[in-house]
Amino acid sequence: MTEINQVSTEIKDIAIASIDPESSVNVRRSEVEEGIEKVKASIAEHGFWKNNAITIRPHPDKSSEYKYEIITGQCRFKACTDLGLGEIPSIIQDIDEDEAIRRSWAENEGRTDITDGDKAYWVKKVIDKAWKEGKTAKESFKIAVKFFAMSDQKVKKYYPAGFLPREVREMVGQGKPLNMTEAEAIGKSAYRLMDLDDAEKKMKERADWIANLPDRAHKDAAVQSLKNSSELVSIDELDAKVQKEIEEQTARVKVAIVIPEALHGKLLIWGKQQGLSNADDATIISHMITKTLQNM
């Protein structure tokens, strides 16, 4: 095999058929279809810019039918494939898996393309690799902190979410049904189950359950319920806990507006003075609080 310069920046036209469409190191694993459609529209209008080459490496699997694996430029590659192009401008670099992931991460993060779900997947992958190589749990987490230039707190938050099935990870992120706090709670609530299929089933059920709760108060209560429950708790049991918490929150609000009986007459007099003769106690108190705050 011809030796390839590790830091090569030479752009070559490489046959698309020689590149594996499924990369093991490209960090973008979700929202790929949206990216492909954007690139296709750009190519159709402007053509493929020669200097916007993808980066590939010799395929690490010597038994593969493909000669190369994608490091960066997955959407560009798949857009060209869909458009029936025979070749694609490419930079070939002979680098190992860790360096390939770092470069893919750097390119995608620079474009703000890495979703929280994808970050969780790769944090778990790096930690698991270090663990298999004989590192302790503490050492493995430190490796991930350095690898992704993340805080220790973020790595610890992403790791349990990395256990989520792909379809659930794709639900996580800004403007999506789940935020990272909810994803972390779902991951922690089930990933310790010995049966992988059962764990994934529970994670999917819990993700759908939280995603369909009516408001932030219910979702926050759901996160707390997951944190305080065993892995085996059912959705019905979790739902009952959430409803109880919401009812208790409402009850606490009601208690907060109760006044001593001895002052009740004064409250009614104040209400009458404010033109609230027919209002109930809660309405009068609400007006009293509002007026007091406005005069502060």
Secondary structure, DSSP 8 states (H G I E B T S, - for coil): -----TT---EEEEEGGGEESS-SS----SSHHHHHHHHHHHHHHH---TTS-EEEEE-S-TTSS-SEEEEE-HHHHHHHHHTT-SEEEEEE----HHHHHHHHHHHHHHTT---HHHHHHHHHHHHHHHHHTT--HHHHHHHHHHHHT--HHHHHHHHHHTTS-HHHHTTBSTTSSB-HHHHHHHHHHHTT-S-HHHHHHHHHHHHHHHHTSSSHHHHHHHHHHHHTS-TT--HHHHHHHHHHHHHHHHHHHHHHT---GGGHHHHHHHHHHTT-TT--HHHHHHHHHHHHHHT-
